[in-house]
Amino acid sequence: MASTIKFVFSNPKYIVLSFAIFVPMLIGLLIISEYIFLEPYVVSHLPVGTELGFALIVILSGLSALVLPMNIFRISVLKSSTKKMGGGVIGSFVGAAAGACSCGPIGFAVISTFGSVGATATAFLTNYEIPLRIIAIGVLVITYFTTVKSLKTECKFDL
Protein backbone atom coordinates (compact mmCIF):
# COMPACT_ATOMS: atom_id res chain seq x y z
CA MET A 1 0.00 0.00 0.00
CA ALA A 2 2.79 2.42 0.80
CA SER A 3 4.36 1.63 -2.55
CA THR A 4 1.10 2.58 -4.30
CA ILE A 5 1.06 5.92 -2.51
CA LYS A 6 4.72 6.48 -3.42
CA PHE A 7 3.99 5.58 -7.04
CA VAL A 8 1.00 7.93 -7.37
CA PHE A 9 2.56 10.81 -5.47
CA SER A 10 5.92 10.53 -7.23
CA ASN A 11 4.37 12.94 -9.74
CA PRO A 12 4.44 16.47 -8.24
CA LYS A 13 1.09 17.42 -9.77
CA TYR A 14 -0.67 14.89 -7.52
CA ILE A 15 1.07 16.32 -4.45
CA VAL A 16 -0.08 19.81 -5.42
CA LEU A 17 -3.59 18.47 -6.05
CA SER A 18 -3.57 16.81 -2.65
CA PHE A 19 -2.71 20.09 -0.92
CA ALA A 20 -5.28 21.90 -3.08
CA ILE A 21 -7.91 19.53 -1.71
CA PHE A 22 -6.72 19.33 1.90
CA VAL A 23 -6.24 23.00 2.76
CA PRO A 24 -9.57 24.44 1.48
CA MET A 25 -11.55 21.47 2.77
CA LEU A 26 -9.96 21.68 6.22
CA ILE A 27 -10.37 25.45 6.50
CA GLY A 28 -13.91 25.35 5.10
CA LEU A 29 -15.07 22.62 7.46
CA LEU A 30 -13.42 24.34 10.44
CA ILE A 31 -15.20 27.59 9.60
CA ILE A 32 -18.56 25.86 9.05
CA SER A 33 -18.19 23.90 12.29
CA GLU A 34 -17.27 27.09 14.17
CA TYR A 35 -13.70 26.19 15.07
CA ILE A 36 -12.43 29.22 13.12
CA PHE A 37 -14.09 32.64 13.28
CA LEU A 38 -13.40 35.36 10.72
CA GLU A 39 -14.89 38.41 12.44
CA PRO A 40 -13.75 40.75 13.94
CA TYR A 41 -10.38 38.96 13.67
CA VAL A 42 -9.36 35.52 12.46
CA VAL A 43 -9.59 33.48 15.64
CA SER A 44 -9.61 29.77 16.26
CA HIS A 45 -11.28 28.18 19.22
CA LEU A 46 -11.47 24.54 20.29
CA PRO A 47 -14.07 24.26 23.07
CA VAL A 48 -13.63 21.55 25.66
CA GLY A 49 -15.52 18.43 24.62
CA THR A 50 -15.30 19.08 20.87
CA GLU A 51 -11.89 17.52 20.31
CA LEU A 52 -13.41 14.46 18.61
CA GLY A 53 -15.27 16.59 16.08
CA PHE A 54 -12.10 18.54 15.33
CA ALA A 55 -10.05 15.36 14.92
CA LEU A 56 -12.69 13.87 12.59
CA ILE A 57 -12.54 16.98 10.40
CA VAL A 58 -8.76 16.72 10.14
CA ILE A 59 -8.94 12.97 9.35
CA LEU A 60 -11.71 13.53 6.80
CA SER A 61 -9.74 16.26 5.04
CA GLY A 62 -6.59 14.16 5.04
CA LEU A 63 -8.31 11.08 3.65
CA SER A 64 -10.01 13.14 0.95
CA ALA A 65 -6.64 14.64 0.02
CA LEU A 66 -5.21 11.12 -0.24
CA VAL A 67 -8.05 9.32 -2.03
CA LEU A 68 -9.15 11.91 -4.60
CA PRO A 69 -5.72 12.36 -6.26
CA MET A 70 -5.29 8.58 -6.33
CA ASN A 71 -8.62 8.23 -8.12
CA ILE A 72 -7.74 11.00 -10.54
CA PHE A 73 -4.50 9.13 -11.26
CA ARG A 74 -6.55 5.97 -11.76
CA ILE A 75 -8.85 7.80 -14.18
CA SER A 76 -5.91 9.07 -16.18
CA VAL A 77 -4.56 5.51 -16.46
CA LEU A 78 -7.94 3.90 -17.27
CA LYS A 79 -9.19 6.52 -19.74
CA SER A 80 -10.55 3.94 -22.14
CA SER A 81 -12.65 2.01 -19.63
CA THR A 82 -15.22 4.18 -17.86
CA LYS A 83 -16.87 1.06 -16.39
CA LYS A 84 -13.75 0.21 -14.39
CA MET A 85 -13.29 3.67 -12.93
CA GLY A 86 -16.77 4.60 -11.69
CA GLY A 87 -16.97 3.19 -8.17
CA GLY A 88 -13.82 4.66 -6.65
CA VAL A 89 -14.55 8.20 -7.76
CA ILE A 90 -18.16 8.05 -6.61
CA GLY A 91 -17.06 6.71 -3.22
CA SER A 92 -14.54 9.53 -2.86
CA PHE A 93 -17.09 12.23 -3.55
CA VAL A 94 -19.77 10.61 -1.38
CA GLY A 95 -17.32 10.32 1.51
CA ALA A 96 -16.15 13.90 1.20
CA ALA A 97 -19.68 15.27 0.85
CA ALA A 98 -21.06 13.22 3.73
CA GLY A 99 -18.27 14.43 5.98
CA ALA A 100 -18.89 18.03 5.11
CA CYS A 101 -22.68 17.56 5.51
CA SER A 102 -23.10 21.29 6.11
CA CYS A 103 -23.35 20.75 9.85
CA GLY A 104 -22.97 24.38 10.78
CA PRO A 105 -24.78 27.68 10.85
CA ILE A 106 -24.89 28.01 7.05
CA GLY A 107 -26.38 24.56 6.58
CA PHE A 108 -28.83 25.13 9.40
CA ALA A 109 -29.93 28.48 7.93
CA VAL A 110 -30.58 26.92 4.54
CA ILE A 111 -32.35 23.88 5.96
CA SER A 112 -34.47 25.88 8.40
CA THR A 113 -36.09 27.81 5.54
CA PHE A 114 -38.04 24.67 4.70
CA GLY A 115 -40.32 24.73 7.76
CA SER A 116 -40.99 21.53 9.69
CA VAL A 117 -38.98 19.42 7.24
CA GLY A 118 -36.06 21.81 7.74
CA ALA A 119 -36.46 21.60 11.51
CA THR A 120 -36.35 17.81 11.35
CA ALA A 121 -33.27 17.88 9.12
CA THR A 122 -31.57 20.40 11.42
CA ALA A 123 -32.25 18.22 14.45
CA PHE A 124 -30.93 15.18 12.57
CA LEU A 125 -27.71 16.96 11.54
CA THR A 126 -27.16 18.33 15.04
CA ASN A 127 -27.66 14.96 16.72
CA TYR A 128 -25.74 12.87 14.20
CA GLU A 129 -22.89 15.14 13.10
CA ILE A 130 -20.19 12.90 14.62
CA PRO A 131 -21.66 9.60 13.34
CA LEU A 132 -22.07 11.08 9.85
CA ARG A 133 -18.42 12.08 9.81
CA ILE A 134 -17.37 8.63 11.06
CA ILE A 135 -19.43 7.03 8.28
CA ALA A 136 -17.82 9.39 5.76
CA ILE A 137 -14.37 8.38 7.01
CA GLY A 138 -15.40 4.73 6.67
CA VAL A 139 -16.49 5.33 3.07
CA LEU A 140 -13.17 7.03 2.31
CA VAL A 141 -11.18 4.20 3.92
CA ILE A 142 -13.07 1.60 1.86
CA THR A 143 -12.54 3.74 -1.24
CA TYR A 144 -8.82 3.96 -0.44
CA PHE A 145 -8.44 0.17 -0.21
CA THR A 146 -10.47 -0.45 -3.38
CA THR A 147 -8.42 2.17 -5.23
CA VAL A 148 -5.15 0.56 -4.12
CA LYS A 149 -6.45 -2.85 -5.15
CA SER A 150 -7.57 -1.46 -8.49
CA LEU A 151 -4.22 0.20 -9.15
CA LYS A 152 -2.45 -3.09 -8.42
CA THR A 153 -4.73 -5.32 -10.52
CA GLU A 154 -6.38 -3.34 -13.30
CA CYS A 155 -3.46 -1.06 -14.06
CA LYS A 156 -0.99 -3.95 -13.90
CA PHE A 157 1.80 -1.99 -12.28
CA ASP A 158 4.50 -3.74 -10.33
CA LEU A 159 4.22 -1.81 -7.10
Helices and strands as residue ranges (DSSP letters): H 2-8, H 12-32, E 36-37, E 43-44, H 51-77, H 82-100, H 105-112, H 115-127, H 129-153
